[in-house]
Amino acid sequence: MASLLYVCVRPEIGAADAEHASFRRALGVDVVDRLDLLREPLDPARLRGYSGVVVGGSPFNVTDNAKTAVQLRVEANLEALARVAIAGELAVFFTCFSIGVVTRMLGGTVVTDMPESASATVIDTTPEGADDPVFGPSGSALTVFTAHKESAATTPPSAVLLATNEACPVQAYRVGTHLYAAQFHPEPTPRDFADRMTFYRTTGYFDPAEFDQVQGQVLSASVTEGAALLRRFAETFA
């Protein structure tokens, strides 16, 4: 068994396959097992033997008005995974949609008035982030990829804010020692992110009429620190 597990919450198989490959490359390991929550409900026994879990992104939103039974089950599964991490039983790095699930579970508020379009974005490390073993070595600022329609209004109760910026004040936080949650996408290279855009051309993350321009900006971005975050996460809990 691989020591790391990628949890997939993307309905689009092609995008999910590519995201899995992105995480594997970013983590610097050849084998990262996969659990697809859209097709396989979470069984706690499935988590045994892993040193860490990374949760990918999704077009789902916590604030969606009409949710399918599958989305509701996925959200419940992610909450169960968060409880395992909060208890210190397993290290989990949540990204994108799943930070909203965790924020709501912790009693925080998820809002839709601070979206970020598909782009490379500079985020700032907080003083607490500077002391964190995963975020601290990145320095005072790092560039990452963002694309989201909702975010945490403020840092939820019991969480420690690790990274922020003006557009989206809650970019990353930690709960206890084993739960990390990021609004941004730490795993893709510029090429990965540009390719992912093709799956979401008309889903509201950018103006489809400006696809070529936005994709060109993504491809020209210098983004490397997200992968470094993931590698330090894996090393910290190895």
N, C-alpha and C positions, 0 to 999 in steps of 0.2 A: 504493500500500500504506500502511495506517496504521502509525504508528511503534510502537504498542503491541499486544501480543497477549495475549488472555485464553485460558488453557488450562482447559478444562472437564473435570472428573472426576466429575460427578454423573450417575447413571443416569436420574434423573427429568427428562424434557425440560422440563416446565413450570418446575421449580425452577432448572434450568440457564439457561433463557431469562431468568428474572427475575434471576438472579445476574449474568449478562452485562450486563444493563441497570444493575444496581447498581454494578458496576465502572466502566462507562462514565460514569455520573453522578458517582461518587466521584472518578474521575480527571480529570473536568472536560473531557473531549473528546467530540466527536460520534461518532467512529469508533474502535472498538477491535476488531481482527480476532479471530476465534475459531477455536480448534483443539480439537475434541472428541476426547479420547484414548480414549473408550470406543468410538468408531466410526471413528477414523482414527489408526493407529499413528504415533508420532513419527518424522518424517523430518528429520534435521538441516538439510537444505536449506530446510525450511519456516521456519526461524528467521532466515534471512538478511534483512537490511534492517530489523529491529526494534531499537529502542533499549531496550526493556524488556518483560518478560513478567510477568503476574500469574497465579497458580494459584489457582483457586477451591476450595471445600470439597467434601466428599463424605461419605456415610454409611459408606464403607469404613473399615476400621481395620487398621493394620499388624498388630495382635495377633489378628486374625480367625483362627480355627482352620481353617475350610474356605473356601478361596479359589477363585474361578472362574479359568479361563484368562484371561479379560478383566482381572480385577483384578490378576493376576500381571504381565500385560503392561503395565498402567497403572503399576504400581509400578516396573517396570524402565525405562519411559519417563521417569518422574519422576526416577529416579536419573541417567539420562543427561542430563537437563536440569540437574540439580544440578551435575554435573561440568563442564558448559559454563560455569555461573555461577562455580564455584570457580576455574576457569581464567581468569576475568576477561574472557571473550569476550562475555558478555551478562548484563545485570542481570536477576535473577529474584526475585520476591517470592512465596514459598510461604505458604499459609495452611492452617489446620485439619489435615485428614488428611495433607497432604503434608509437614508438619513432622515427622511420625513417620517417613515414608519417608527424609527427609534425615537425621534423627537416627540411624536404624539404619545407614544407609550410612556415616556418620561414625564408627561404632563405639560409639554411645551406646545406652542402654537405654530402651525404651518400655514404660510400665507402665499399669495400669488402676485404680490405687488413688487417683488424684487427678482424678476427673472434675469437670466443671462443667456444671450444667444450663443450659438456655436462659435467659439473663438478661443484664442489663447489669452489668459488673464493673469495679471500679477496679483498675488495674495501676500499678505503680511503676516509674519509669525508674531504671536503675542508673547509677552514675557513668560507665561506658563508654557507656551509652545517652545520657547528657547530652551527650557529645562527638560523638555520631553525627549526620551531616547529616540523616537522615530522622527519627530519634526525638528528638533533642535539643530542637528547637523546641517540642515538645509540653509541656515542663516536667517537673516532678517526678512527676506522676501524670496519668493519662488514663482515661476511661471508654470501654469497648469492649463488644461483644457476644461472648459465649462460649456454646458448646454442644459438648461433646466427652466421649468415654468413655475416652480414653487420652491420655497426654502423655509427654514426656521426663522421665525420673527425675531427671537432672541435665543441666547444659549439656554437650553432647557434645564430645569432643576437637576442638581447632582452632577451636571456635566462641566468640564473645564474647557474653555475656549482655547483652541490651539492656533487657528489661522483665521484671518478676516480680510475684507476689503470694503470699499465704499459701496459698491454695487450690491454686494451680498454679505452682510456683516458676519453671518455664521457660515464660514467656509469649512471648518473642521473643529471637532471637539473629541474629548476622551471622557469615558465614564469608568471610574475605577482605574485599574491597570490593564485590562484586557479588551476593552471595547473602544475602537476608533471609528469615527464616522466623518465622512467627507462629502461635501456637496459636489465637488469637482470629480473629474475622472483622472485618476493617477496613472493608469496603465497604458494608454495609447501613445504611440509615436505620432508625429504629424501625418505620416502616411496612413497609419491605422485610423486616425480620427477622420481624415479626409475620405477614406473608403467607407467608413461608417455613415457618413453624411448621406450617401446614396440610398440607404435604407429609410431615411427619415426626411427625404426631400420635401414632402408636402405635409409635414406633421407639426409645423409651427415653431421650429427651433431656429429658423432663418427664413428670409424671403426667398421662395423658390426661384423667383426671377433673377436673384443675385447669386445663384448657386456657384457659378464658375468663379466669381469674385471672392466669395467667402471661402471656397475650397482652396483657392490660390493663397489667401492669407493664412489659412491653416497650414498649408504645406511649407510656407516660408518661415513659420514660427520656430523659435528655438525653445524646445520643451524637453527637458531631461530629468528634472528633479522629482517628478511623480514616480518614475520607476525607482529612483533612489529611496523614496519613502517606503515603497513596497518591499524593497530588499531589506531595509533596516527593520521593518515590521517582522519579516520572516526570520531574520537573524536574531532579533530580540527574544522571540518566543521559540526558537529552535530547540 
